[in-house]
Amino acid sequence: AGHLCIFLPKFHCELNFIEYFWGKVKKYLRDNCDGTFETLKKNMPLAMQSVQLRTIRLWEHRMHRWMEACRTGLETKDAQFQVKQLSYTKYKSHRRVPEAVACTFD
Protein backbone atom coordinates (compact mmCIF):
# COMPACT_ATOMS: atom_id res chain seq x y z
CA ALA A 1 0.00 0.00 0.00
CA GLY A 2 2.88 2.36 -0.70
CA HIS A 3 4.73 1.79 2.58
CA LEU A 4 8.35 0.78 2.98
CA CYS A 5 9.75 -0.93 6.06
CA ILE A 6 13.35 0.09 6.82
CA PHE A 7 15.23 -1.92 9.44
CA LEU A 8 17.71 0.33 11.25
CA PRO A 9 20.53 -0.54 13.66
CA LYS A 10 19.68 -0.31 17.35
CA PHE A 11 21.16 2.42 19.53
CA HIS A 12 22.28 4.67 16.67
CA CYS A 13 20.12 7.78 16.79
CA GLU A 14 22.01 9.38 13.89
CA LEU A 15 20.75 6.52 11.70
CA ASN A 16 17.13 6.84 12.79
CA PHE A 17 15.54 9.96 11.37
CA ILE A 18 12.43 9.60 13.56
CA GLU A 19 14.65 10.78 16.43
CA TYR A 20 15.20 14.08 14.61
CA PHE A 21 11.44 14.37 14.08
CA TRP A 22 10.65 13.88 17.77
CA GLY A 23 13.44 16.28 18.73
CA LYS A 24 11.89 18.97 16.55
CA VAL A 25 8.39 18.23 17.96
CA LYS A 26 9.68 18.46 21.54
CA LYS A 27 11.43 21.76 20.80
CA TYR A 28 8.17 23.19 19.42
CA LEU A 29 6.34 22.01 22.55
CA ARG A 30 8.95 23.55 24.87
CA ASP A 31 8.75 26.86 23.00
CA ASN A 32 4.93 26.93 22.99
CA CYS A 33 3.87 25.44 26.31
CA ASP A 34 2.90 27.05 29.61
CA GLY A 35 3.46 23.84 31.58
CA THR A 36 -0.16 22.63 31.69
CA PHE A 37 -1.35 19.30 30.36
CA GLU A 38 -4.22 20.98 28.50
CA THR A 39 -1.82 23.19 26.55
CA LEU A 40 0.34 20.17 25.80
CA LYS A 41 -2.67 18.27 24.41
CA LYS A 42 -3.67 21.28 22.31
CA ASN A 43 -0.14 21.88 20.98
CA MET A 44 0.83 18.27 20.17
CA PRO A 45 -0.94 18.13 16.77
CA LEU A 46 0.42 21.59 15.93
CA ALA A 47 3.93 20.50 16.87
CA MET A 48 3.72 17.42 14.65
CA GLN A 49 2.37 19.47 11.75
CA SER A 50 5.14 22.04 12.19
CA VAL A 51 7.74 19.59 10.86
CA GLN A 52 7.71 19.91 7.08
CA LEU A 53 7.75 16.81 4.88
CA ARG A 54 10.76 18.23 3.02
CA THR A 55 12.70 18.34 6.29
CA ILE A 56 11.79 14.71 7.08
CA ARG A 57 12.98 13.66 3.63
CA LEU A 58 16.28 15.47 4.14
CA TRP A 59 16.78 13.56 7.40
CA GLU A 60 15.96 10.30 5.61
CA HIS A 61 18.49 11.01 2.86
CA ARG A 62 21.10 11.86 5.50
CA MET A 63 20.37 8.54 7.23
CA HIS A 64 20.91 6.69 3.95
CA ARG A 65 24.27 8.45 3.52
CA TRP A 66 25.30 7.41 7.04
CA MET A 67 24.29 3.80 6.39
CA GLU A 68 26.21 3.73 3.10
CA ALA A 69 29.31 5.12 4.83
CA CYS A 70 29.01 2.42 7.51
CA ARG A 71 28.50 -0.32 4.91
CA THR A 72 31.72 0.65 3.17
CA GLY A 73 33.64 0.27 6.44
CA LEU A 74 34.59 3.89 7.03
CA GLU A 75 35.73 4.91 10.49
CA THR A 76 33.53 7.42 12.33
CA LYS A 77 35.52 10.53 11.43
CA ASP A 78 35.76 9.57 7.74
CA ALA A 79 32.04 8.70 7.68
CA GLN A 80 31.17 12.09 9.19
CA PHE A 81 33.29 13.82 6.54
CA GLN A 82 31.64 11.87 3.71
CA VAL A 83 28.10 12.53 5.00
CA LYS A 84 28.84 16.24 5.44
CA GLN A 85 30.46 16.46 1.99
CA LEU A 86 27.41 14.91 0.30
CA SER A 87 25.07 17.13 2.35
CA TYR A 88 26.58 20.29 0.91
CA THR A 89 26.84 19.15 -2.72
CA LYS A 90 25.29 21.71 -5.04
CA TYR A 91 23.63 20.38 -8.18
CA LYS A 92 23.54 22.23 -11.48
CA SER A 93 20.01 21.10 -12.28
CA HIS A 94 16.96 20.72 -10.09
CA ARG A 95 15.53 18.16 -12.52
CA ARG A 96 18.01 15.34 -12.12
CA VAL A 97 20.45 13.85 -9.67
CA PRO A 98 24.00 13.29 -10.99
CA GLU A 99 24.68 9.68 -12.04
CA ALA A 100 27.46 9.27 -9.45
CA VAL A 101 25.06 10.15 -6.63
CA ALA A 102 22.20 8.05 -8.03
CA CYS A 103 24.46 4.96 -8.09
CA THR A 104 25.09 5.22 -4.35
CA PHE A 105 21.40 4.48 -3.68
CA ASP A 106 21.28 1.33 -5.86
C-alpha positions as CSV (number, residue, x, y, z in Angstrom):
1,A,0.0,0.0,0.0
2,G,2.9,2.4,-0.7
3,H,4.7,1.8,2.6
4,L,8.4,0.8,3.0
5,C,9.8,-0.9,6.1
6,I,13.4,0.1,6.8
7,F,15.2,-1.9,9.4
8,L,17.7,0.3,11.2
9,P,20.5,-0.5,13.7
10,K,19.7,-0.3,17.4
11,F,21.2,2.4,19.5
12,H,22.3,4.7,16.7
13,C,20.1,7.8,16.8
14,E,22.0,9.4,13.9
15,L,20.8,6.5,11.7
16,N,17.1,6.8,12.8
17,F,15.5,10.0,11.4
18,I,12.4,9.6,13.6
19,E,14.7,10.8,16.4
20,Y,15.2,14.1,14.6
21,F,11.4,14.4,14.1
22,W,10.6,13.9,17.8
23,G,13.4,16.3,18.7
24,K,11.9,19.0,16.6
25,V,8.4,18.2,18.0
26,K,9.7,18.5,21.5
27,K,11.4,21.8,20.8
28,Y,8.2,23.2,19.4
29,L,6.3,22.0,22.5
30,R,9.0,23.6,24.9
31,D,8.8,26.9,23.0
32,N,4.9,26.9,23.0
33,C,3.9,25.4,26.3
34,D,2.9,27.0,29.6
35,G,3.5,23.8,31.6
36,T,-0.2,22.6,31.7
37,F,-1.3,19.3,30.4
38,E,-4.2,21.0,28.5
39,T,-1.8,23.2,26.6
40,L,0.3,20.2,25.8
41,K,-2.7,18.3,24.4
42,K,-3.7,21.3,22.3
43,N,-0.1,21.9,21.0
44,M,0.8,18.3,20.2
45,P,-0.9,18.1,16.8
46,L,0.4,21.6,15.9
47,A,3.9,20.5,16.9
48,M,3.7,17.4,14.7
49,Q,2.4,19.5,11.8
50,S,5.1,22.0,12.2
51,V,7.7,19.6,10.9
52,Q,7.7,19.9,7.1
53,L,7.8,16.8,4.9
54,R,10.8,18.2,3.0
55,T,12.7,18.3,6.3
56,I,11.8,14.7,7.1
57,R,13.0,13.7,3.6
58,L,16.3,15.5,4.1
59,W,16.8,13.6,7.4
60,E,16.0,10.3,5.6
61,H,18.5,11.0,2.9
62,R,21.1,11.9,5.5
63,M,20.4,8.5,7.2
64,H,20.9,6.7,3.9
65,R,24.3,8.4,3.5
66,W,25.3,7.4,7.0
67,M,24.3,3.8,6.4
68,E,26.2,3.7,3.1
69,A,29.3,5.1,4.8
70,C,29.0,2.4,7.5
71,R,28.5,-0.3,4.9
72,T,31.7,0.7,3.2
73,G,33.6,0.3,6.4
74,L,34.6,3.9,7.0
75,E,35.7,4.9,10.5
76,T,33.5,7.4,12.3
77,K,35.5,10.5,11.4
78,D,35.8,9.6,7.7
79,A,32.0,8.7,7.7
80,Q,31.2,12.1,9.2
81,F,33.3,13.8,6.5
82,Q,31.6,11.9,3.7
83,V,28.1,12.5,5.0
84,K,28.8,16.2,5.4
85,Q,30.5,16.5,2.0
86,L,27.4,14.9,0.3
87,S,25.1,17.1,2.3
88,Y,26.6,20.3,0.9
89,T,26.8,19.1,-2.7
90,K,25.3,21.7,-5.0
91,Y,23.6,20.4,-8.2
92,K,23.5,22.2,-11.5
93,S,20.0,21.1,-12.3
94,H,17.0,20.7,-10.1
95,R,15.5,18.2,-12.5
96,R,18.0,15.3,-12.1
97,V,20.5,13.8,-9.7
98,P,24.0,13.3,-11.0
99,E,24.7,9.7,-12.0
100,A,27.5,9.3,-9.5
101,V,25.1,10.1,-6.6
102,A,22.2,8.0,-8.0
103,C,24.5,5.0,-8.1
104,T,25.1,5.2,-4.3
105,F,21.4,4.5,-3.7
106,D,21.3,1.3,-5.9
